[in-house]
Amino acid sequence: MKKKVFVSGCYDMLHSGHVAFFEEAASYGDLYVGLGSDQTIYELKGRRTINSDAERLYMVKALRCVKDAWISSGSGIMDFEKEVRELKPDIFFVNSDGFTPAKEAFCKELGIELIVSKRIPSAGLPARSTTAIRQECRIPYRVELCGGWLDQPRVNHLCKGSVIVMSIEPTMEFNDRSGMATSSRKKAIELWQTQIPVGDREQLAKMLFCVDNPPGTVAISGSQDQLGLLLPGLNKLNYDNGFWPVSIDSVTDPEKLKFVADHLYLVAMPQRRNGYDVLGDTHIDLATAQIMAETTDRAWNSIMNGDTKAWGEATREFLDAQLKMFPRMLTPEISEAIEFYRNTAYGWKITGCGGGGYLVLISDKPISHAIKVVPCQVNF
């Protein structure tokens, strides 16, 4: 009897990369596909699908390598749980950027073999991805490496401190509400469509900051988002009792950016829920703010010195202080993921203000199935 193989995903804008993925999965047995609903994709990506779930289901079911397909009834990145428990597949087949510790734990619970795709295109055809097809938009994302919350006067009025950010190429579509400055990026796309205009990048970031925070805004977004998107390379934003940095240290040296990219890994977590109150139980105090500022400076100096272990240790100590100040940043899923990678990485942190998003790992050893980022090195 053939094995049952399950895959899940969006499969919007169906292309040859999707078909190659299905064919690779089907090489292990009868293939069953769970598609994310239009609502699930909107909640994850913050955008509408090009093709409705009815259209996507029609196209996927028409492929000869697919035994059966359906629209998954759940929500979020684990929207398939009900159907998988009913199907009882032998294999769960995923792409490398679709791997998460939660999926691995789910498979272990049900005795399912988890296999990660080798992403092999069909002979004679180029590798394809939905993100690559959308590449006409060159506006970057940003990843915060250390210092989060020190861009807020509620913290930096106690002591001056820095935030380390890196602008990254849009090589994949990061989930909405994931701490990757997706909301600020959407505003940038509204302003400039597909490309940042020519001009002083810091002044353009100030413009975007104002658009992000119109008069009457209660929860003002930190300027690390806008500056992290618009300033190329690696930037240390230095704050002292204000929303805007008093100075900026910028690095666009290819070797230093390569060092960061080579030792930085992201793992997808469930996104922050709508209405989740990250600020609940907040304890802002001088001693903790000083630790956050000091460990961020150590992280920066370690990166400049090419010391992965010291960078990771400083980042880990920063997160401990950050969680003391904002304990609701940590969810059970993130806590489990940290334990999963504790003996693999030197350090870790949570993207953005936490409550979901991505776990950032720092390691000098490759971390299987994690997401890699590409720094934006120059203005474009």
N, C-alpha and C positions, 0 to 999 in steps of 0.2 A: 504494500500500500504506500502511495506517495505521501511524503510529509506535507503538512500544512504550513505555509509561509505567510506571515502577515507583515504588511507595511502600512504606515500612516503618513499623511501629509496633506498639503494644500493642492498641488498640481494645477495651479492656475496658469494660464498661458502655456498649455501643454506643448512640450518640445522634445527633441531627440534625446536630451539628457534624461528626461523623465522615463522615456521608453527604454533607454539603455539600463536605467536603474531597475525598472520592472523586469526586464529580461534577465538581468543578473540575479535578482531575487528569485525569479521563477526557475532558475537553474537548480535550485535546491528542493523544489517541489511545487505543489499547487499554490498559486498566488492569490491571496485575498487582500483587498485594499480598503482601508478606512480613510475617507476624505474628511477634512475639517469643514464644518458648515460655514456659510458666509458670515454668520454672527461670530463664530469662534475666530475666524481669520481677522475680522474687523477688531475684535478685542485684543488679539495678539499683535497685529501689525499696524493698527490705527488707520487702515485704508480699506476701501471697498475692493472686492475681487473684480477682475476683468470679466470673467465668466462666472455665472451663477453656479451654485452647488448642483442644480439639476443638469446644467450643461456639462460641468466637469465630470459628474457621475456618468452621464451618457457616453462621453468620450473614453473614459477609463474602462468602462465595462465593454466597450467595443474592441479593445485591444485583445488580440488572440492569446497573449501570454497571461492574461488575467482570468482567473477562475470565477471570481465574484468580487463585487465592490458595493459599498454603501456609504452613506453620510453618517459619521459617528455622532452619537447622541449626547456626548459629554461636552465639556468646554476646556479651554486652556491646552497646555502642551501634553496633557494626559487625557485627552477627550475620548480616547478609544477604550477605556478600561472595561466598560460594560460589555462591549462587543467581543473583546478579546477573551474575557472570562467565559463567554458563551461559546466562542469558536474553539478554544483550547488548541491554539496552534503549537507546532513543534519548534518553530523558528520565528523570531522577531528580527526583521532585517531593517537596518537604519543607515542613513548617510552619516558621515563623520560629524557634520555640524548638527545632526539630529540626536546624537548620543547625549544622555544625561544620566547622572547617578540614580535618579528616580526611576528611569526606565530599566536600568540594570537591576535595581532592587525589586521592581515589579516582576521582571522575568524570573529572578531567583525564587520569589514567592510562589510563582505558578509552575516552576520547573521548565521554563521556556529557554531555548538557546538563543542568545543575542549575538547576531553577526553584523559587522560593520562593513558597508560597501567599499569596494576598491575604486569606485567611480571610473569605470572603464567605458569610454565611448565606443559606439559601434564602429567596426572597421571602416576607415576612410572618412569618418565624420568627425568634426571638431567637438571638443568638450563643450557642453552647454549648461547654463543655469539661468533660472528666472532673473536673478539679480544681474547677471551679465547682460541679459536682454534689456534690462532697465537702465543700463549704464549711461544713457544719454544725460542723466542727472549726475553731475560731478561734485555736488556739495557733500563734504565729508561728514562723518560722525566724529565724536570725541570720546576718549576713554580717560577717566580720572584715575591716576596711579596712586595718589596719596593726598591727604590734606582736606578731604571733603568736610564741609560745614565751616571751615575757616574762612570761606568767602562770605559768610553771613555776619553782619554786625552784632547779632545776638551772641556770637562767639568771639569774633576778633576785636570787640570792644574791651575784652578782658586782657588780651595780649595779642601782639601782632603775630601773624602766621602765614603760611603759604599753602597753595594748592598746586599739585603737579598734574598737568593735563597733556594729552597727546592727540593731535588731529590724525584721523585714520581714513584711509580710502574706503569708499562705499563698495567693498567687495562682497558684502552680503547685506541683507535687509534685517537690521536688528529689531527685536520686538519692541512694541510701544510700552511705555511705563517701565523701562528696563534700566534706567540710569545711564543711557548712552546719548543723552541730549537729543532724543528723538523729537520732543515737542518743539524745541528751539530750531531744530533742522527743518521741521515743517513750516515754521514761520519764515525761515530763510528761503525756502522753496516758493512760498507765497510772494515774497518780496522780489526774488531774483530768478525764479523758475529753475533753470538747470545749472547755473554756474555763478560763482561769486564774482561780482563786477570788479573792474580795475579800480584801485584806490587804496588808501591807507587802511590796512586790515583792522587796526585797533579802533579807528573811527567807525568803520562798518560794523564792528562788534558792538559799539555803543548804540548805533542805530537799531541793531537787532535786539539789544537789551531793552530799549524803550518800547519796541513793538511787542516784545514778550511780556512787558510789565507796564501796561497802560495806566493812566491815572485811576486811582481807586483800587488797584491790585493790593490784596491783603498779604498773601504769601508770595513775596518777591523772589523770583528765581535767582540763584547765584550767578554772577557774571562768568564763573568758570565755564558755564555751558556755551555762551556766545563766543568767548575768547578761545575756548578749546576747539570749537568748530572752525573758526576763521583764521587763527594763527597757525601757520604750518609748523610741523616738527613738534618738538618737546618744549613745553613752557612751564616755568615756575612763576606763578602769579602771587605776588607778595602784598598782603593785605594788612591794614592798620586802621581799625575802627571805621570801616566803610564798605560799601557795596562794590567799589571799583578798586583794583590793585594800585598801590602807590608806585610800584615798579614791576617790570617783567623781565625775567631772565630767559632768553630763547636759545635753543640749540637746534640747528638743522644739519649738523655734521652727519653724513651718511653712516659712518662707523658707529657713532653713539646710538643713532636711531635703530640700526641693525642689531646692536646689542640688546636694546629694549625689546624689539620685536622677536628676537630669537629666544628670549627667556620669559616671555609673557604668554599666558594661556587664559582663555575664557571658557567657562562652562555654563550653559544655559540653565537657569532656575525658573520656576514658575514666576510669571510677571506679578508685579505689585497689584493687588486687588483694587478695584475702584472704591474710593472712599476710605482706603486704609490709612489710619492715623499714625504716621511715623513719629510724630511729635509727642505722642502720649508717653507719660512717665519720664519726660525729659529732665535731666539733672545737669544744668550748665554751671560749671564752677571754674575758677582760675587754675587750680592745680591740674585738672584734666585737660583744659585748653593748652596749658604749657607743655604737657606731655605730647599732645597732638602736634603742636608746632615743632617741638624738638625732634620727634621721630620723622616728621616730614622732611626736615632739613637733613637728617641722616640718610633718608631714602634717596634724596637728590644727590648728595655727595657720593653715596655708594654707586649710583648709576653713572655719575661722572667718572668714577674710578674703575668702573667695570667689575664691581664686586657683587655678584649675584646673591651670595649668601647674606651679606650685610644688608643689601636692599630688601631681601625677603624678610629678614628678622625685624628690620625697622618698620616695614609695612604691617607685619603681624602685630607688633607692639602698638602701632597706631590704631589698628582696628580694635584692639582690646580697650584702649582709651575711648575711642569713638562710641563703642557699645556701652561703656559706662555712662556716657553722656546721653546717648540716644538708644536705649536698649531695645526699642521696638523695631530697629533696623533689622534685627536678627529674627528670622522665622524658623520653624522646625526644619523645613526643607533645606535652608541654607546651613543650619547647624549640622545636619546629617551629612551634607556635602563636604563641609570642612573636615569632619571626622574621617570621611572617605579618603580625602587627599592629604591628611595630616602627615603621613610618612613619605609622601611623594614630593611635596613642595617645601621650599624654605619659608614661604609666606603667602598670605592670601588677604583679600579684602572683598568688599561688596561694592558693586557699581552704584554710583549715585547715592541717593538717600536711603537705599536698602528697602526691605520689605519684599524683595523679589529682584528679578533682573538677571545678572550674570555674576558668577563667582570668578574673581581675578586671581590667578595663581602665578607664582614666581618660582621658576625651577631651572636648574642647569641640565636636567634630564628631560627628554621628550615626554609629554603627557599624552597618552593615547586618546584619540577621539575628541580632543579639545579644539576650540576655535582659535585660529591664528589671525592676527591683524597686520595690516600693511600701513606704515606711517606715511602721511602726506609730508614730503620733504621740502617742497617749494610751492610758492604761489602758482596758481594755474588759472 
